[in-house]
Amino acid sequence: MSDRPQGPQPGPRLTAEQAAAVQPSGASVALSASAGCGKTTVLTERYLAELRAADGRPLESVVALTFTEKAARELKTRIRARLGGMLGAQADHAESLAWRLGLEAAPIGTFHEYCGRLVRNHAALLGIDPDFAILDESIAAALREEAVDRSIRQLLEQNDADLVELAIAHGPGKVRDGLVSLLRQTTAAELETWAKLSSAEIVARWHGFHGAEVRPRLLEDVLPLLRRVQHLMLNLATSHEKLTERREAVLKALEPVLGDAANPSREQLVLLVEQIVVRGTTDKHWPTSELYQSAKILFEGARKILNQTIERWPGGDASTDLAAAEESLAFTRLALHARQEYQARKARHGGLDFDDLLERARVLVDRESITRPDEIEDRIDVVLVDEFQDTDVIQGRILEDLGGQEFATGRLFVVGDVKQSIYRFRGATPALFGGFRQSFPEAGRLELTGSFRSTPGITGFVNALFRGCFDALDPVSAAREGGYDLRPIRGSDVCQPVVEFVWTVSEEGETEGDENTTERKSAGDLRHAEAATLAARLRDRLNAGWMVEDRATRQIRPARPGDIALLFRAMTDVSKYEDALALAGFDFYTVGGSAFYVQQEIRDVVNLLAAVEDPLDELALAGLLRSPFFGLSDDALFHLARTGEQGLVRGLEQADATPHLPPLDRTRAQRARALLARWRSLKDRMPMARLLSLMLDESGYEAALACEFLGERKLANTRKLVAIARSFDRQGGFSLGTLAARLSALLDEQAREEQAAASPENEDSIRLMTIHQAKGLEFPIVVIPDLGRAQQARSGFVRFHPELGILVASENDGERSLGSRTFQAIEQFEEEAESLRLFYVAATRARDALVISSSLKKKGQGHSPALKLLESRFDPRTGSPIGDALAGGPVSPVNVHIAAPAPEQSGSDRTRSAVPFDDLARIIEQPNASRSPWTPRREP
């Protein structure tokens, strides 16, 4: 294939920004690509430009990496289409076929896919079997649990001091779960690094990290209020002795915090809280009563944020920190022992997990490694990376090594957007992208700001709302005139209002301060009310003629329900919005969801697996018998459990003779006994996925689910469990007990796993999905509901941080170590920052209209970083821009719709369907019945 594709090139029309990014210039490029700016088009054209560069390059010399298989497929599809156009008539069939076959084998894929290929090609150098399997997360998690259990047994036999002391202090169950968590969070190299330190050295690291990273950010939050206090007291004209004394006491207490050499201690901050008061004075001592009241409110606010700062400030008993560091070291040693067992188990299964792939690839590309194959650098001319803001630290190091001596001079082309980094839970480090941009020459610091997606009204609102929020992550863009503002390429708005706030204000909010208000609405009640208000508002706007631009025809037309997407931060309460949409007459399509392992049907199947594996597991048996698998009543479970005072297991065996058992329940108990005996006889004789499918079929469980509300999604969820079981079958070496234990653990962890999609979308269905699922997509109308949902920082008994080591949670807040307090502060900072990035991603999915919704307990009070940001830039009652929102020029008017909650609907908090299972069971048990005694219905 020496002739390069130089024929007809009917490529896309590029903007000036895109054209500059496509043309190789001899400098490595870090392209900041804002939302909707055509980055995939640029990546495609740059890939082809690199093939044509330097008198032609072979396909295998241009590496293109993405972070999802979907993105890799899209990129390859676009390249294939453009390559066909470039070959044109100049290529004969054989040459064209050769190019297309070559493209299929070209290194275009996910980061892990590329690392897997690299490791497999050089397995001999690494001393591993080139036929290794890549373990998916469910298999790797099962192996981690087995490794921890085996490690604990070994250490108990040795009477290990670390294990004994931690088990006495925290309980063996917590220690076991903590070790499983640590194996997921850490690498062997990280554990070995921390194991070499003394407890004193660990505490010193905590102090150093707090001083460098936490202290400045804590002071940044509190200093503006304290300066206002200082300004007030410095300019306070008074001749009254008591007020003069109070003035001097406040100013003196402020000096260590606001002075030129400010370095306040915990004790000085505590003293400041005690002094910032109006105590000892009355409004008669102040120049005016109004000034007295204003000072009182200002002081209260300053004390509140100071107290929050003190909770995370160094100080207190040094022995607490040393004891916590000793616990950290003990856990580190135990985790190292468990990791050795985990490595051994992976070796026996002939597999590597995703972290192994990255670590071994890093060894191969490390320029200082003796195992680095020389041909790696020789065979790679350029590396293109999409979604670089989602890169973690080790991936960033791999790219640095792949760049080698040409790191900044043309070998790398990375595309990213720090504003859209929303995968912190996977280790994404958005600051890496900003670091690469600063490392590259000026010629490689490029931007894409022209938005093909959103109308001017939406881009103007987004710019005003988020201006300045992300400067710290990307100083290069922040320093540019206009920052990272979007520029609309679409000519005009197609509907009015383009942006709308929909607030549901509770009666509690309307009567704030009323002592006679005794009823307090829960977050669930408020969310339910918001969902009803939002559904009604969407119905009204569609009925009124909500205009959008048709993507295919470019014509303006009335919107349909299928043009609307509801984007959620979390799907935990999505059922409330589903109910409200259904009551408003909408069809809807829920795209998965992150609550897979907390669905009732998943719990039912886990109980089934546990009861089949362990006939003595009474808790699992009770849940199974009560579920739609067998449908026994609560009374039946009571009578069976009391039979001969021998428990439920024995009671089921004696169901034939159990007194007071209703005839229908007796029949169901006999059926359950027979089926469980049959399934237990088969469990070691067939693959787990086949057995689970058989049990779902023979029990009639899926028929029962089909009659429930959202039955299609519940059926899809059970099929997804079968697929998980099949992955365990493929790997081999696992029992039904292992699968049941893994799923039970995921129930406890509430792991992030999407629910299965239940049905195909259509133009008449509103879509509901997470913001993560919407990444890379766009919709004519975007609705961001539940904006006031407070973020939930990562929690756990043991956590790991690269700069703090292993941190053990304390049940007593007063005994928290500096390490724990530092970690919690960092977690809050990072979670708040990602909350704003999620808000940005959601808002920039909108093409023609954006609706923002929340329930409010109190007027104008935000409970989440997103809502607080919005309230700092726009008046929530009028929609008028305020403060920094006005810095970039005029903003299109925002419409505000405020409603009191609608009357409560029954069934808003249901957990199971109201389908009459007794009647359904009769149909299953009497197949010759002439007709159904009931009509399936949707729950009220």
C-alpha positions, 0 to 999 in steps of 0.5 A: 500500500505505497500509494497514499489515498490522495484522490477526491476528498469530499470532506466536511467544511471546517471552521477556522478553528477546526482547520487549524487543528487538522493540519500537522504543524510539528508541535504536539497538540492539546486541543480543548474541544468544548461541547458540540464543537465537532471534535470527532470530525476533527479527530477523523480529519487529523487521523487522515492528515497524519496518514498523508504526512511525511510522504505517507505513513503505514496504518499501524504507525498512527495510534488512535485511543478512545475511552469507550468502545462506542467512541472507538466504533464511531471513530473507525466508522467515520474514518472508513467512510472518509477513506472511501471518499479519498480513494475515489476512482483511483483505487482498484478493487484490490487496493480498496479492499486492502485499505479497508482490511488494514483499517480493521486491524489498525490500532484504533480502540480503547485505552485498555484494548491497546494496552492489552494488544501491547502486553500480548505482543510482548508477553514473553518479555513480561514473563506471562502467558500470551494467551491470558484472559482479560478479566471483566470487573465482575470476575475480578471482584469475585477473585478479590473476595476469594483472595481476601477470605483465603488471606484472612484464614492464613493470617488467623492461623499465624495469629497475625498481630495486625489482623487481631488488633484491627478485628478487636477494634473494628470487628472482623466483618469490617476488616474483611470488607475493608480489605476487599475495598482496598484491593479495588482501590490500590496497586501493589506499588502504592501499598509497598510505598506506604508500607515503608514509612513509619507512623510519624512519617505518615502524619508528617505527610498528612500535615504537608498535604493539608498545608499545601492543598486543603488549608488554602481552599478552606481559607479561600471559602472563609476569607471573604466573609471575614474581610467583610467583618473586618471592614465593618469593624474598622469603619464603625463609628462609636463612642460607646465603651461596650461597643468599642471593647467589642470592636477591638476584641474582634479586630484583634482576633482577626489579626492572625487570620487576615494579617500579613503573616497569617498562619492561624492555628486551630486555637486561634480560629476557635477564639475568633468564633468566640469573638465574632459576636454582638454579645455585650451590646444591644442595638442602642449601642450601635449607630443604628438598629439596622446596622446592629441587625446587619452585623448580627446576620454577618457574624452568624454567617461567619461563625457558621463557616468558621466552625466548618473550617475548624472541623478540618483544621490541624490541631488537637491530640497528636496521639490520635494522629499517630494511632490512626497512622499505626492503623493505616500501616496495619491495614497496608500490611494486611492489604499487601498480603491479600494482594499477593493471594489475589495475584496468585489467583489471577495467575491460576485463572490465566487472567489479568484485570484492567489495572494489570494491563495498564501496569504492564503496558507502563513497564513496556513503554517506560523509557528507563525500563530494561524490558522496553522493546526498542520497536515500540518507539520505532513503530509509532509515529503519532498517538491521537487520544480522545476524551483526554480529560478522563485519563487517570495518572497511569494512563497519562504516564503511558502517553508521556512515555509513548511520546518519548523525546518527541513528547512536545514536538508532534508525536501526540494529539490529545483532545479533551475538555476539563469542563466535561470530566465526569468520571472521577469515580473511575480515577479520571484526573482532569488536571492532567489535560491542563498540565499537558496543555501547559507542557506543549508549545504555544502552537499546540495549545488549540481551542474549539469553541464554535458550537454547532449544537446549541442556539445562541440563547442556550450558549449565552446562558451556559457562558453566563452560568459557568464563566470562571468555574473551571479556570483552575483546571485549564489555565491556558483557556482561562487566560485566553480572551473570552476564556472557554465561552462557547460561540454559537454557529447556529443563527438564532433561537427557534423557541421562546423561552429558550431557558426556563426554571421550574420551581416547586416550592413547598408550603413549608417554604412559603411559611418559613418561620411560622411557628404553627407550621408543624408538618415537615416534608421529606426529601422524597415528598418534595421530589414527588411534588417536583416531578408532578409539577414538571410533568404538568409543565411539559404537557402545557408547553407541548400543547402550546406548540413548543418549536424545535429544529428538525435535525434531519430536515433543518425545518422548524416544527412542533416538538414531540415527546420524543424530543425531550430528555430528562437527565439525572445526576442519580437514578435513585428516585427516577420512579417518582418522575416515571409515575408523574409522566405516566399520570400526565399521559406521557410514554417514557423510555428509561435508559438503564439507570445506576440502581441495578443492584437495588432493584427488588427483582435483583434481590429476589434472584439473589435470594433464589441463588443463596437458597439453592446453594445453601438449604439452611439459609433461612433469611434467603429462603424467607425472601424467596418464598414471599417473592413472586417466585412462590408468593406465600403470604406473611401468615404462611411464613409465620406458621411454617417457621413455628412448626415444631419450633424448628425454623422455616427450613424444617417447616417447609419440609413439613408443610403437608402437616402444618396446622392453620396453613391456608390451602393455597399457601400449602399448595405453594409451599409444596410446589416450592419444596419440590422445585427447590429440591429439583434445582439443588440436584441440578446446580452442580451438573449444569452451567450457572447461566443455564440453571438460572434461566431454567429456574426463572422459567420453571418458577413462572417468575418472569411471567409474574414480572411481566404483569408488574408496573415497568415489567419490561425493564424488570424482565430485562434486569433478570436477563442481565443477571443471566448474562452476568452468570454466563460471564462466570461460566466462561471464566470457569472455576466458580460455584453458584455460591461464589456468584450468590456471594458476589451479587449479595456483596453488590447489593450491600455496596449498591454498586454503580451498574446500569439497569438493562434497557427495557424497550426501544425508544421512539418519537413519542417517548420521553427519554430518562437517563443519567448525565453520564449516559447522555455524554456525547449525545444531544437532544432538542429539549433537555430537562435537568430535574432534581437540581437541588439533590445534594452530592454524596461524597465517596464513603467507606470504612477504609479509603485510599488516597495517593497522597494520604495513604490508607485512612480508617474511618472513626465512629466518633467525630471527635477522634478523627485523625488529621488524615481522615479530616483532610481526606473528607475535605478533599472529597468534598472539594472534588465532589462539588467540582464534579457536580458543576461539571455534571451540570455543565455536561447536562446543560450543553446537551440541549439544542433548542431548549433547556429546562431546569427544575428543582423542589425548594424547601425554602425560598431561594435556598440551594442545597447542591453546588449546582443550585447554589451556582445558579442562584449566584448567577441568576435570580431564581425568582425572576431569571435575571442575571446577577453578579458575574453572569453579567460580565460577558454581556447580555443574556437572553431572558429566562422564564421562571415557572413557580408552582406549589406542590400538587395534591399528593397521589397515592402509591408514590412510594411503592416498592412492589406492584399491586398486581394480585399475585394470588390470582396470577398464581392460580393461573399458573397452577391451573393452566386449563382455566378458561379465562383470567379472573383479573385484568392486568392494570398499571399501578395507581 
